[in-house]
Amino acid sequence: MTTTTTTTSTTGAPAPLNPRAIALAHYASRALLEGVLARHGLTFEQSVVLRAVTAAGGRIERDALVIDVNGSLKAGEGAVRAVLDRTVRAGLLETDAEQPALIRLTDAGRELFERTGAETAPITARVYAGIPAEDLAVAGRVLALVAERANAELARAS
């Protein structure tokens, strides 16, 4: 029986950046995040919604939020609206009473976002520890370019 591993070595020839390498890094990192989120009854998709509202200053127009989150998740607007509705029902977001087109973070949503962020910060620090800043900068630029080109391909396909 042959056993294969998916670990990489820091010695020898560098592994090429390809879709598999990106996927392995994404899913390993996401599994770490989802472990934290699950302890708080939050899904990955809900965390993306909370992050988008937080990045918008705590309140955002509902349709703009759907577009933003769909741009991140590529799940389709209907699926994003369902996640948004579940997040509102969970009491983490609410419709602004004075401006019903706006969604805003509740105190519970803000607290949960901050708590899960604080819990993931040391995990993230351990994962990235020892990687030179220059390497992180290059990786960031390359991944941004890959995302930009993949998004352009998606736009052409639709």
C-alpha positions, 0 to 999 in steps of 0.5 A: 500500500502506497501512502502519500502526504500533502505536507510540504518541505521547507528544503529542496525545490519549491513547490509550484503554485498551482490550483491544488496548492492554493486549494490545499492552503485554503481548505486547511486554513478554512478548517482551522477557522471553521473549528473556531466558528463552530464553537460559537454556532457560526458558519463560515458563510455567516462569518463572511457576512459579518466581516463584510458588514464590519468592513462597511463600518457596521451598516450597509445597504442590503443589496450591496451586502449581497453583491459583496458577499457573493463576490467573495463566496461565489455562491449565488445571490439566492444562497447569499440572501438565505445566509443573510436571513439566517444571520438576521434570525440569529440576532447578529444583524438587524434591519435598520428601523429608520432605513429598512434597506440598511442592515447593521450589526447588532451588539451580539454580532459585533461581539461574536465577530470580535471574539472569533477574530481574537480566537483565530488570531493566535492560530493565524500567527502560528500558521504564518510564523517564520515566513519572511515578510517579502515572501508574504508580500509576493504571495499576496500579489500573486494570489490577488492576480490569480483571483483577478484573472479567475474572476474575469474568467467567471465574468466571461463565462456568465 
